[in-house]
Amino acid sequence: MNLLSVREAQERILQKIRPVGQTHVPLDQAARRVLAQDIRADADLPLFDNSSMDGFAVRAADTSASRATLRVVADIAAGASPKRSLAPGEAARIMTGAPLPAGADTVIPVEETDFTERGSGVPAPAQVTISRKVEAGENVRPRGSDVRAGQAALAKHHQLRPQDLGLLAMLGAANVPVFEIPRVALLSSGDELLPVEAPLTEGKIHDSNSYALAAQIEEAGAQALNLGVAADERAAVENLLDRAAESSAGMIVSSAGVSVGAFDFVKEVVESKGSLNFWRVNMRPGKPLAFGEYRGIPFIGLPGNPVSAFVTFEVFARPAIEKLSGLEPRPRRRTTVRLAEAIESDGRESYLRAVVQEDGTARLAGHQGSGNMFSLVQANALLIIPAGVKSRPAGLEVEAWLV
């Protein structure tokens, strides 16, 4: 079987993924959720012309002289509704955010007047003197200057940030339409895997993928359903996959058991109750990668080696989970770094652990074996070496993901 390119494998996976269902959540629970509908403004923001300063609302025409003394006829606090219009020669003391009275077209800051009593509870003066010409519109926030009624404020598939919640609150959106948080069933396989609390014995290793992958799933915006480790027996693998299918999961992710070993049963079990779209990709680390469906649920089978599992999750599973969550596909942002040393690859598209310095130079982070997790911990980037390339000299620029 020919090896799929990384891009084709990504495209095949994303073509099969559909977002989960929709729900409504209270605004205070909507952070990082993904909008399931466009949000349009029901009204102008702000709803009325208001002052951006503590000062005096005036008519700009009254300040055409070098010095103008105006009669103060109103005192307008934020939240008040002014009842009186300003006639020529009149002003109103006004607080930040308060509506402009009819007739006023500008605000002069209190610091630019002769009114020096500014403490709490001080009443407005009977008159105020302004010593400069004021232009119409100064220090006024016009109605609709932020958002117009009917305007699309936030788009479907947008992941909500703190500033978005602030805007939704201003729009009066007490309940927000969002996609449900997907559940991703996670399982590993292998007789060699021990719980982390068990002492190591010859031939055994601690199960690390369950912890790293569960954290990656949660970080991608889904809920991880960790089903544990299946023994290297067909029945044990089938039991965990059936539990995954019955757990209301939107996706199943496994690690190990998808290679060509005599005790690798995952592919066989998946095909018995589903299908495989592909199972080998032209990349390093992570060639044995499987994708298909099990009992109608998308299935991604990652390699068992810890670094391979981590990297292939980032390349394939994370975009799939993001789409499952309702996010639009968004390519991973890449940066360009300069090699501080020559590097070699085997011709597959490679994702090499590296440390990128502040000056933009990069060195490999330790041994690149797919079981060497410490080098991944040390790394802050993955250097991307294209398929077909077997070496890169020092000083050459290459693309990288910062991690």
Secondary structure, DSSP 8 states (H G I E B T S, - for coil): ---B-HHHHHHHHHHH-----EEEEEGGG-TT-BBSS-EE-SS-BSSS-EESSSEEEE-GGGG-SSSEEEEEEEEE-TT--------TTEEEEE-TT-B--TT--EEEEGGGBS----STT----SEEEE-S---TTTTEE-TTSSB-TT-EEE-TT-B--HHHHHHHHHTT-SEEEEE---EEEEEEE-TTEE-TTS---TT-EE--HHHHHHHHHHHTT-EEEEEEEE-SSHHHHHHHHHHHHTTT-SEEEEES--SS-TT--HHHHHHHHEEEEE--BSEES----EEEEETTEEEEEE-SSHHHHHHHIIIIIHHHHHHHTT--------EEEEESS-EE--SSEEEEEEEE-TTSEEEE-S---TT-HHHHHH-SEEEEE-TT--EE-TT-EEEEEE-
